[in-house]
């Protein structure tokens, strides 16, 4: 996405580190190694992500922290196509954002989902060879970006945006999720003064129902090249996976650590 933090930092738009570039590289490596095959465009192949953060948390010096999530009895990963029923609802943001203020806009297909300010913006077709993801925008205004109605015309009105799809198998969904997360964790180290992601937090509701999320910190809080310790997040990014479903959730509202954990947990259980 190509939006930056709002002036004053009260309502922040999270900068998603282009997960696209990682998928392109990963696809090439995977094809060479013969380890996986990218899905053919079907009714809903696409992109987004999930993984417990075990691999990606170690890929950056940002520590990976468990977020204390016992698996519910009988919890299992999702199967079949992603539908709008798998996407996050406004109620997940209560009481931090009044649910009556949140408008939901859905679409299905292709579109840019990466941050041009990081490594360049691409579309699903350019990264996976075919469109097919569910996009959901949650915003406090009905004024949408003319190029993508899941984005608010004014960035301060964006509460969150989720992109979710299904892979041909749970293992392939995990593969995509790991690579999406590996790209995102590179934002845990940036020059002082640049916005930065905090440490990787992990949730696991079942063996194949996992999420990893990182909080967002404004550049004014980055004095050492890393996220400050002991400071609250201001929104963030989560990579989700449930069975053969995977997704990316960008939380633009300035939510602290406890609220982020709650929202990510809800999104994961919904996926």
C-alpha positions as semicolon CSV with decimal commas, in nm:
position;residue;x (nm);y (nm);z (nm)
1;X;0,000;0,000;0,000
2;X;0,122;0,347;-0,070
3;X;0,001;0,535;0,233
4;X;0,207;0,677;0,515
5;X;0,135;0,773;0,875
6;X;-0,105;1,054;0,934
7;X;0,034;1,383;1,054
8;X;0,075;1,386;1,430
9;X;0,078;1,007;1,442
10;X;-0,265;0,971;1,601
11;X;-0,414;0,761;1,322
12;X;-0,145;0,558;1,152
13;X;-0,143;0,375;0,825
14;X;0,083;0,073;0,845
15;X;0,340;0,044;0,572
16;X;0,337;-0,314;0,443
17;X;0,686;-0,420;0,340
18;X;0,636;-0,558;-0,006
19;X;0,562;-0,923;0,051
20;X;0,538;-0,948;-0,323
21;X;0,912;-0,944;-0,380
22;X;0,956;-1,234;-0,142
23;X;0,696;-1,440;-0,321
24;X;0,860;-1,379;-0,655
25;X;1,197;-1,493;-0,523
26;X;1,045;-1,781;-0,334
27;X;0,857;-1,900;-0,637
28;X;1,173;-1,904;-0,841
29;X;1,364;-2,092;-0,572
30;X;1,082;-2,336;-0,522
31;X;1,054;-2,414;-0,889
32;X;1,428;-2,470;-0,916
33;X;1,429;-2,698;-0,614
34;X;1,112;-2,873;-0,722
35;X;0,963;-2,830;-0,377
36;X;0,629;-2,677;-0,471
37;X;0,424;-2,561;-0,764
38;X;0,240;-2,232;-0,775
39;X;-0,137;-2,275;-0,794
40;X;-0,317;-2,231;-1,122
41;X;-0,571;-1,950;-1,112
42;X;-0,896;-2,108;-0,996
43;X;-1,206;-1,963;-0,840
44;X;-1,012;-1,817;-0,552
45;X;-0,639;-1,872;-0,551
46;X;-0,459;-1,563;-0,443
47;X;-0,255;-1,432;-0,164
48;X;-0,206;-1,326;0,187
49;X;-0,049;-1,534;0,458
50;X;0,005;-1,716;0,782
51;X;0,264;-1,899;0,985
52;X;0,362;-1,924;1,345
53;X;0,666;-1,703;1,294
54;X;0,913;-1,974;1,383
55;X;1,102;-1,934;1,058
56;X;1,053;-1,565;1,004
57;X;1,108;-1,465;1,362
58;X;1,458;-1,605;1,336
59;X;1,519;-1,449;0,997
60;X;1,549;-1,110;1,156
61;X;1,710;-1,010;1,481
62;X;1,362;-0,922;1,605
63;X;1,275;-1,176;1,872
64;X;0,976;-1,402;1,825
65;X;0,748;-1,415;2,126
66;X;0,471;-1,660;2,199
67;X;0,144;-1,489;2,275
68;X;-0,004;-1,753;2,499
69;X;-0,273;-1,919;2,291
70;X;-0,400;-2,260;2,390
71;X;-0,557;-2,455;2,106
72;X;-0,934;-2,492;2,146
73;X;-1,057;-2,851;2,164
74;X;-1,123;-2,986;1,817
75;X;-0,977;-2,683;1,638
76;X;-0,874;-2,763;1,283
77;X;-0,752;-2,570;0,983
78;X;-0,983;-2,445;0,710
79;X;-1,052;-2,628;0,385
80;X;-1,213;-2,522;0,061
81;X;-1,236;-2,173;-0,083
82;X;-1,213;-1,849;0,111
83;X;-1,548;-1,668;0,134
84;X;-1,650;-1,336;0,287
85;X;-1,748;-1,534;0,597
86;X;-1,375;-1,590;0,657
87;X;-1,295;-1,218;0,671
88;X;-1,268;-0,992;0,974
89;X;-1,581;-0,811;1,093
90;X;-1,602;-0,457;1,242
91;X;-1,694;-0,599;1,584
92;X;-1,333;-0,715;1,624
93;X;-1,225;-0,351;1,672
94;X;-1,466;-0,273;1,956
95;X;-1,425;-0,089;2,188
96;X;-1,119;0,079;2,036
97;X;-1,310;0,188;1,727
98;X;-1,687;0,228;1,734
99;X;-1,831;-0,047;1,517
100;X;-2,110;0,181;1,402
101;X;-1,845;0,401;1,238
102;X;-1,684;0,121;1,036
103;X;-1,791;0,063;0,677
104;X;-1,702;-0,267;0,508
105;X;-1,621;-0,288;0,139
106;X;-1,540;-0,623;-0,023
107;X;-1,418;-0,721;-0,364
108;X;-1,274;-1,029;-0,528
109;X;-0,996;-1,048;-0,785
110;X;-0,660;-0,891;-0,842
111;X;-0,497;-0,580;-0,709
112;X;-0,194;-0,425;-0,548
113;X;-0,140;-0,506;-0,184
114;X;0,222;-0,416;-0,122
115;X;0,385;-0,095;-0,007
116;X;0,539;0,109;-0,285
117;X;0,742;0,299;-0,026
118;X;0,932;-0,020;0,055
119;X;1,024;-0,236;-0,243
120;X;0,768;-0,162;-0,507
121;X;0,403;-0,234;-0,558
122;X;0,288;-0,535;-0,761
123;X;-0,039;-0,716;-0,817
124;X;-0,142;-1,072;-0,748
125;X;-0,117;-1,163;-1,115
126;X;0,240;-1,035;-1,124
127;X;0,340;-1,242;-0,822
128;X;0,141;-1,564;-0,842
129;X;0,051;-1,581;-1,208
130;X;-0,321;-1,532;-1,161
131;X;-0,573;-1,324;-0,966
132;X;-0,809;-1,461;-0,709
133;X;-0,814;-1,317;-0,357
134;X;-1,073;-1,169;-0,127
135;X;-1,004;-0,806;-0,041
136;X;-1,183;-0,639;0,250
137;X;-1,149;-0,276;0,348
138;X;-1,271;-0,154;0,687
139;X;-1,289;0,225;0,703
140;X;-1,463;0,509;0,880
141;X;-1,568;0,681;0,558
142;X;-1,758;0,580;0,247
143;X;-1,514;0,775;0,028
144;X;-1,302;0,506;-0,137
145;X;-0,991;0,522;-0,351
146;X;-1,107;0,525;-0,714
147;X;-0,844;0,264;-0,804
148;X;-0,936;0,024;-0,522
149;X;-1,253;0,061;-0,323
150;X;-1,115;-0,140;-0,032
151;X;-0,887;0,156;0,041
152;X;-1,014;0,480;0,188
153;X;-0,969;0,794;-0,020
154;X;-0,819;0,959;0,287
155;X;-0,569;0,734;0,459
156;X;-0,671;0,845;0,810
157;X;-1,009;0,681;0,750
158;X;-0,863;0,334;0,700
159;X;-0,913;0,105;1,001
160;X;-0,778;-0,215;0,846
161;X;-0,745;-0,408;0,523
162;X;-0,739;-0,784;0,480
163;X;-0,638;-0,991;0,179
164;X;-0,712;-1,363;0,198
165;X;-0,709;-1,658;-0,038
166;X;-0,664;-2,033;-0,048
167;X;-0,379;-2,245;-0,177
168;X;-0,407;-2,589;-0,332
169;X;-0,292;-2,752;-0,008
170;X;-0,215;-2,662;0,354
171;X;0,157;-2,712;0,293
172;X;0,154;-2,467;0,004
173;X;-0,041;-2,216;0,213
174;X;0,225;-2,249;0,480
175;X;0,496;-2,204;0,218
176;X;0,342;-1,878;0,097
177;X;0,284;-1,760;0,453
178;X;0,645;-1,818;0,555
179;X;0,771;-1,615;0,262
180;X;0,530;-1,331;0,324
181;X;0,646;-1,317;0,684
182;X;1,014;-1,335;0,591
183;X;0,968;-1,027;0,378
184;X;0,779;-0,838;0,646
185;X;1,034;-0,904;0,922
186;X;1,300;-0,724;0,721
187;X;1,122;-0,407;0,838
188;X;1,227;-0,483;1,194
189;X;1,557;-0,310;1,123
190;X;1,559;0,033;0,962
191;X;1,779;0,343;0,991
192;X;1,699;0,561;1,294
193;X;1,412;0,791;1,214
194;X;1,246;0,546;0,976
195;X;0,925;0,365;1,077
196;X;0,990;0,012;1,196
197;X;0,810;-0,309;1,292
198;X;0,852;-0,451;1,639
199;X;0,930;-0,806;1,740
200;X;0,736;-1,098;1,595
201;X;0,452;-1,220;1,814
202;X;0,303;-1,563;1,746
203;X;-0,037;-1,721;1,801
204;X;-0,132;-2,084;1,750
205;X;-0,490;-2,204;1,783
206;X;-0,417;-2,548;1,631
207;X;-0,118;-2,712;1,459
208;X;-0,217;-2,560;1,124
209;X;-0,398;-2,251;1,254
210;X;-0,126;-1,995;1,320
211;X;-0,054;-1,624;1,301
212;X;0,246;-1,397;1,336
213;X;0,212;-1,025;1,388
214;X;0,436;-0,725;1,434
215;X;0,348;-0,386;1,574
216;X;0,416;-0,063;1,392
217;X;0,633;0,214;1,542
218;X;0,672;0,564;1,403
219;X;1,012;0,686;1,299
220;X;1,029;0,926;1,593
221;X;1,045;0,621;1,821
222;X;1,321;0,452;1,622
223;X;1,643;0,591;1,764
224;X;1,860;0,278;1,741
225;X;1,753;0,114;1,415
226;X;1,513;-0,114;1,600
227;X;1,172;-0,082;1,763
228;X;1,191;0,064;2,114
229;X;1,140;-0,166;2,409
230;X;0,859;-0,088;2,647
231;X;0,662;0,127;2,403
232;X;0,313;0,049;2,280
233;X;0,252;-0,040;1,918
234;X;0,036;0,174;1,690
235;X;-0,132;-0,085;1,471
236;X;0,068;-0,338;1,274
237;X;0,067;-0,627;1,030
238;X;-0,030;-0,992;1,071
239;X;0,032;-1,296;0,855
240;X;-0,236;-1,562;0,901
241;X;-0,282;-1,926;0,805
242;X;-0,560;-2,175;0,869
243;X;-0,531;-2,502;0,680
244;X;-0,517;-2,411;0,312
245;X;-0,627;-2,050;0,378
246;X;-0,372;-1,773;0,418
247;X;-0,395;-1,399;0,454
248;X;-0,239;-1,065;0,538
249;X;-0,411;-0,827;0,777
250;X;-0,291;-0,467;0,793
251;X;-0,422;-0,278;1,095
252;X;-0,408;0,094;1,030
253;X;-0,589;0,205;1,344
254;X;-0,349;0,294;1,622
255;X;-0,407;-0,012;1,840
256;X;-0,182;-0,105;2,130
257;X;-0,035;-0,448;2,198
258;X;-0,333;-0,601;2,380
259;X;-0,581;-0,476;2,120
260;X;-0,364;-0,597;1,833
261;X;-0,338;-0,940;1,991
262;X;-0,715;-0,955;2,027
263;X;-0,784;-0,846;1,669
264;X;-0,528;-1,085;1,521
265;X;-0,666;-1,372;1,729
266;X;-1,017;-1,294;1,603
267;X;-0,901;-1,275;1,241
268;X;-0,720;-1,606;1,275
269;X;-1,018;-1,785;1,426
270;X;-1,238;-1,643;1,149
271;X;-1,005;-1,744;0,865
